[in-house]
Amino acid sequence: MKQLNIIAACSENRVIGRAGRLPWKINEDWNYFIRKTKGGTIIFGRKAFEEFGYPFSGSQTIVLTRNHEWRCKDVIVATSLQDALNRAQELGNEIWIGGGQHVYEETITMADTLYLTVIHAEVEGDVYFPVWDSFFTKTISRHESRNDDFRYTFFVFAK
Ligand SMILES: NC(=O)c1ccc[n+]([C@@H]2O[C@H](COP(=O)([O-])OP(=O)(O)OC[C@H]3O[C@@H](n4cnc5c(N)ncnc54)[C@H](OP(=O)(O)O)[C@@H]3O)[C@@H](O)[C@H]2O)c1
């Protein structure tokens, strides 16, 4: 079985999104996401995927939806989590869970590693990252950074 990674960014109050979008613009975190997932397979929920609406070059995208009619160019569609994980295993690349809330909740117990950018602010939002610290008890690495608006830390956690 390929290693299963979760990658996410959340505020101190665990917000990950607001009205279908990210509530912040942090270029360094976006570039980190692209760099880490390059060459891998990213599994997104349909709503998270529709925020940008196209697959990233350099990685394979699987979108989870229960709508059997849903299609998007260069995207693999999966109608169950098991289907998505099977397709990802077949591709043989590193596997990344890219959100949103529902997909993070469904995968947090089975993931091996968590790449979490914590934004050191209380942010208003309507979707949340699950409580993770009872599952991911080991800190593998941490790197602090900031932009004009936020301080944030890139954490890697393991179980
Ligand atoms: N900060 C971050 O790191 C980050 C990362 C990603 C997303 N986000 C934010 O998260 C928000 C979107 O998250 P969300 O929780 O609303 O939605 P989501 O998890 O992205 O998507 C939910 C949808 O995915 C499909 N789905 C989920 N589990 C499935 C399963 N087991 N089998 C089949 N289909 C399944 C369903 O699609 P259908 O309704 O089509 O059936 C479901 O409605 C946005 O605000 C986005 O900006 C933040």
The ligand as a Gaussian input file, in Angstrom:
#p B3LYP/6-31G(d) Opt

LIG

0 1
 N       -7.575000      25.053000       3.712000
 C       -7.436000      23.924000       3.027000
 O       -6.406000      23.244000       3.120000
 C       -8.532000      23.480000       2.117000
 C       -8.325000      22.385000       1.259000
 C       -9.379000      21.982000       0.440000
 C      -10.594000      22.644000       0.506000
 N      -10.747000      23.691000       1.363000
 C      -12.050000      24.370000       1.482000
 O      -13.032000      23.379000       1.814000
 C      -14.298000      23.780000       1.290000
 C      -14.927000      22.591000       0.570000
 O      -15.073000      21.528000       1.519000
 P      -16.463000      20.770000       1.764000
 O      -16.321000      19.968000       3.002000
 O      -17.598000      21.750000       1.645000
 O      -16.580000      19.822000       0.508000
 P      -15.603000      18.675000      -0.083000
 O      -15.189000      17.719000       0.982000
 O      -14.534000      19.304000      -0.907000
 O      -16.591000      17.994000      -1.113000
 C      -17.730000      17.333000      -0.640000
 C      -18.293000      16.579000      -1.816000
 O      -17.383000      15.561000      -2.220000
 C      -18.110000      14.412000      -2.612000
 N      -17.792000      13.339000      -1.678000
 C      -17.244000      13.437000      -0.439000
 N      -17.062000      12.223000       0.103000
 C      -17.494000      11.332000      -0.828000
 C      -17.569000       9.912000      -0.868000
 N      -17.143000       9.152000       0.168000
 N      -18.078000       9.328000      -1.972000
 C      -18.487000      10.064000      -3.034000
 N      -18.436000      11.427000      -3.058000
 C      -17.962000      12.030000      -1.965000
 C      -19.572000      14.803000      -2.601000
 O      -19.792000      15.403000      -3.870000
 P      -21.229000      15.471000      -4.613000
 O      -22.035000      16.478000      -3.833000
 O      -20.897000      15.927000      -6.004000
 O      -21.808000      14.080000      -4.576000
 C      -19.593000      15.859000      -1.499000
 O      -20.703000      16.743000      -1.589000
 C      -14.020000      25.020000       0.439000
 O      -14.319000      26.191000       1.199000
 C      -12.519000      24.987000       0.180000
 O      -11.949000      26.267000       0.022000
 C       -9.743000      24.119000       2.158000

